[in-house]
């Protein structure tokens, strides 16, 4: 399962989003995962997380994030 997070470059603290994700992955993921980084047409950073365990993807998506920053399950 996949979770996609888009980070707007105008956001106050874009590194906080990445740091929060890395902390969760290091401490909570039950199975393997990988992340890809790209940029969309609007210049926003797109982080795509692929999880071997679908429960990890759901937990990661619902972690302590505000709804505006929550990723999309794909």
DRENKE-754356 format. One line per field, with one value per residue: residue number from 1; residue in one letter; x, y, z of N, C-alpha, C, O in turn. Coordinates in Angstrom, 2 decimals, m for minus. Atoms other than C-alpha are relative to their C-alpha. Layout:
<pts>
num <- c(NUM ...)
residuo <- c(a ...)
npx <- c(X ...)
npy <- c(Y ...)
npz <- c(Z ...)
capx <- c(X ...)
capy <- c(Y ...)
capz <- c(Z ...)
cpx <- c(X ...)
cpy <- c(Y ...)
cpz <- c(Z ...)
opx <- c(X ...)
opy <- c(Y ...)
opz <- c(Z ...)
</pts>
This chain:
<pts>
num <- c(1 2 3 4 5 6 7 8 9 10 11 12 13 14 15 16 17 18 19 20 21 22 23 24 25 26 27 28 29 30 31 32 33 34 35 36 37 38 39 40 41 42 43 44 45 46 47 48 49 50 51 52 53 54 55 56 57 58 59 60 61 62 63 64 65 66 67 68 69 70 71 72 73 74)
residuo <- c(x x x x x x x x x x x x x x x x x x x x x x x x x x x x x x x x x x x x x x x x x x x x x x x x x x x x x x x x x x x x x x x x x x x x x x x x x x)
npx <- c(0.85 m0.78 0.47 m0.62 0.05 m0.46 m0.49 m0.05 m1.23 0.34 0.37 m0.90 m1.02 0.10 m0.85 0.72 0.79 m0.93 m0.52 1.07 0.15 m1.18 0.09 1.02 m0.48 m1.07 0.46 1.32 0.24 m0.13 m0.53 m0.85 0.58 m0.96 0.53 m0.48 0.20 0.10 0.58 1.12 m0.06 0.11 m1.21 0.15 m0.71 0.91 m0.62 0.82 m0.42 0.53 m0.06 0.25 1.13 1.06 0.30 m0.98 0.42 1.16 m0.48 m0.83 0.88 0.82 m0.84 0.32 m0.14 1.22 0.69 m0.53 m1.26 0.15 m0.23 1.06 m0.23 0.13)
npy <- c(m1.17 m1.21 m1.27 m1.13 m1.26 m1.14 m1.08 m1.28 m0.71 m1.21 0.40 m0.56 0.94 1.21 1.06 0.63 1.09 1.10 0.49 0.75 1.27 0.83 0.45 1.04 1.19 0.63 0.53 0.65 0.90 1.42 0.72 m0.83 m1.15 m0.82 m1.31 m0.65 m1.44 m0.63 m1.34 m0.09 m1.12 m1.26 m0.18 0.58 1.26 1.12 1.17 1.19 1.06 1.32 0.87 1.42 0.34 m1.01 m0.62 m1.07 m1.14 m0.63 m0.63 m1.13 m1.04 m0.55 m0.40 m1.32 m1.07 m0.74 0.48 m0.68 0.63 1.45 0.50 0.71 1.43 0.33)
npz <- c(0.00 0.21 m0.55 0.70 m0.74 0.80 m0.85 0.69 m0.38 m0.76 m1.36 m1.03 m0.44 0.82 m0.55 m1.10 0.58 0.29 m1.28 m0.66 0.73 m0.27 m1.39 m0.07 0.71 m0.76 m1.28 0.03 1.15 m0.32 1.15 0.85 0.68 0.73 0.33 1.22 m0.06 1.31 m0.02 0.93 0.94 m0.74 m0.78 m1.34 m0.22 m0.17 m0.62 0.21 m0.90 0.35 m1.17 0.22 m0.86 0.12 m1.30 m0.19 0.82 m0.65 m1.23 0.38 0.52 m1.07 m1.14 m0.58 0.99 0.25 1.19 1.18 0.38 0.10 1.35 0.68 0.19 1.42)
capx <- c(0.00 1.16 0.85 1.53 2.37 2.68 4.72 4.16 7.43 5.61 4.81 6.30 8.19 8.47 11.28 8.92 6.75 9.72 11.15 7.82 7.55 11.11 10.56 7.36 8.95 11.98 9.92 6.58 6.84 6.33 7.53 9.64 8.97 10.63 10.23 10.56 10.90 9.80 8.42 5.03 4.24 3.55 7.01 5.72 7.72 5.96 6.97 5.64 5.87 5.44 4.65 4.88 2.29 m1.03 m1.58 1.64 0.32 m2.98 m1.24 1.28 m1.47 m3.42 m0.44 m0.47 m0.80 m3.25 m5.81 m4.23 m0.94 m2.33 m1.28 m3.43 m3.72 m3.19)
capy <- c(0.00 3.53 6.89 10.14 13.35 16.67 19.44 23.01 25.01 28.00 26.01 27.39 24.26 21.78 19.85 19.14 16.98 14.91 14.66 13.51 10.83 9.60 9.40 7.39 5.02 4.37 3.63 2.21 0.40 m3.35 m4.32 m2.99 0.32 2.67 6.31 8.10 11.84 13.88 17.27 18.06 20.67 23.33 22.93 21.06 18.20 14.84 12.01 8.58 5.92 2.27 m0.18 m3.97 m4.17 m2.39 m1.82 0.19 2.39 3.02 3.71 5.99 7.92 8.41 9.33 12.55 14.93 17.67 16.89 19.45 17.54 14.03 11.97 10.14 6.37 5.04)
capz <- c(0.00 m0.70 1.09 m0.78 1.09 m0.76 0.86 m0.30 m0.43 1.09 4.22 7.43 8.42 5.54 7.30 10.22 7.96 6.80 10.34 11.73 9.03 9.60 13.36 12.93 10.41 12.59 15.71 14.55 11.20 11.59 8.14 5.29 3.58 1.10 0.16 m3.17 m3.53 m6.54 m7.47 m9.01 m11.68 m9.04 m7.49 m4.44 m2.99 m3.20 m0.85 m1.83 0.87 m0.18 2.63 2.58 5.38 4.64 8.37 8.48 5.67 7.47 10.79 9.11 7.34 10.57 12.78 14.77 11.83 11.13 8.45 6.09 6.10 6.16 3.17 0.67 0.73 m2.78)
cpx <- c(0.89 m0.68 0.78 m0.21 0.58 0.35 0.13 1.26 m0.27 m0.39 1.05 1.15 m0.07 0.84 m0.68 m0.80 0.90 0.54 m1.01 m0.18 1.17 m0.03 m1.02 0.51 1.06 m0.52 m1.26 m0.22 0.29 0.70 0.82 m0.80 1.10 m0.67 0.66 m0.34 m0.03 m0.60 m1.16 0.13 m0.08 1.22 m0.08 0.75 m1.02 0.79 m0.97 0.58 m0.68 0.22 m0.30 m1.23 m1.07 m0.36 0.99 m0.42 m1.16 0.44 0.82 m0.86 m0.79 0.82 m0.35 0.35 m1.31 m0.60 0.55 1.27 m0.12 0.14 m1.23 0.39 m0.27 0.11)
cpy <- c(1.23 1.20 1.11 1.26 1.09 1.14 1.26 0.74 1.27 m0.31 0.49 m0.92 m1.30 m1.16 m0.73 m1.20 m1.21 m0.60 m0.84 m1.37 m0.93 m0.56 m1.13 m1.28 m0.75 m0.72 m0.86 m1.02 m1.44 m0.78 0.96 1.12 0.66 1.32 0.51 1.48 0.55 1.39 0.04 1.25 1.36 0.26 m0.54 m1.33 m1.10 m1.18 m1.16 m1.14 m1.29 m0.93 m1.44 m0.45 1.08 0.67 1.10 1.24 0.74 0.72 1.24 1.17 0.69 0.46 1.42 1.12 0.75 m0.48 0.65 m0.66 m1.49 m0.44 m0.66 m1.46 m0.31 m1.49)
cpz <- c(0.00 0.67 m0.69 0.84 m0.89 0.94 m0.83 0.43 0.81 1.44 0.99 0.33 m0.81 0.54 1.14 m0.51 m0.25 1.30 0.75 m0.65 0.31 1.43 0.13 m0.63 0.79 1.25 m0.07 m1.11 0.38 m1.10 m0.86 m0.68 m0.81 m0.35 m1.27 0.10 m1.42 0.16 m1.00 m0.87 0.67 0.87 1.42 0.06 0.28 0.56 m0.16 0.84 m0.42 1.19 m0.40 0.77 m0.11 1.32 0.33 m0.77 0.66 1.28 m0.31 m0.46 1.12 1.22 0.42 m0.97 m0.10 m1.32 m1.28 m0.50 m0.21 m1.44 m0.59 m0.09 m1.46 m0.17)
opx <- c(2.04 m1.91 2.00 m1.34 1.67 m0.44 0.89 1.54 0.63 m0.65 2.24 2.30 m0.53 0.48 m0.35 m0.89 0.55 0.63 m0.67 m0.36 0.96 0.33 m0.75 0.36 1.06 0.06 m1.54 m1.06 1.34 1.27 1.05 m2.01 2.29 m1.90 1.86 m1.38 0.81 m0.85 m1.05 1.12 0.32 1.23 0.80 0.83 m1.93 1.74 m2.12 1.70 m1.91 1.33 m1.20 m1.97 m0.81 m0.73 0.63 m0.32 m1.15 0.04 0.67 m0.60 m1.09 0.25 m1.22 1.37 m2.38 0.11 0.53 1.56 0.81 m0.34 m2.28 1.52 m1.31 0.04)
opy <- c(1.17 1.33 1.04 1.59 0.93 1.52 1.29 0.83 1.77 0.60 0.57 m0.48 m2.32 m2.32 m1.88 m2.23 m2.33 m1.82 m1.86 m2.37 m2.12 m1.71 m2.14 m2.36 m1.98 m1.73 m1.61 m1.91 m1.75 m1.84 2.11 1.02 0.40 1.42 0.33 1.85 0.20 1.84 m0.50 1.98 2.36 1.22 m0.28 m2.06 m0.91 m1.65 m1.08 m1.58 m1.35 m1.05 m1.71 m1.32 2.22 1.85 2.10 2.36 1.97 1.85 2.27 2.32 1.88 0.77 2.05 1.79 0.19 m1.00 0.03 m0.62 m2.13 0.22 m0.75 m1.78 0.07 m2.00)
opz <- c(0.45 0.67 m0.79 1.22 m1.43 1.80 m1.80 1.63 1.48 2.24 0.67 0.39 m0.30 0.35 1.42 0.17 0.13 1.43 1.34 0.04 0.56 1.65 0.78 m0.05 0.83 1.67 0.87 m0.97 0.94 m0.85 m0.47 m0.87 m0.60 m0.38 m1.49 0.63 m2.25 1.28 m2.09 m0.77 0.09 1.65 2.24 m0.92 1.08 m0.07 0.28 0.60 m0.49 1.69 m1.19 0.32 0.28 1.33 0.96 m0.26 0.72 1.52 0.35 m0.10 1.03 2.27 m0.17 m0.80 0.15 m2.18 m2.34 m1.70 m0.70 m2.36 0.05 m0.48 m2.01 m1.29)
</pts>
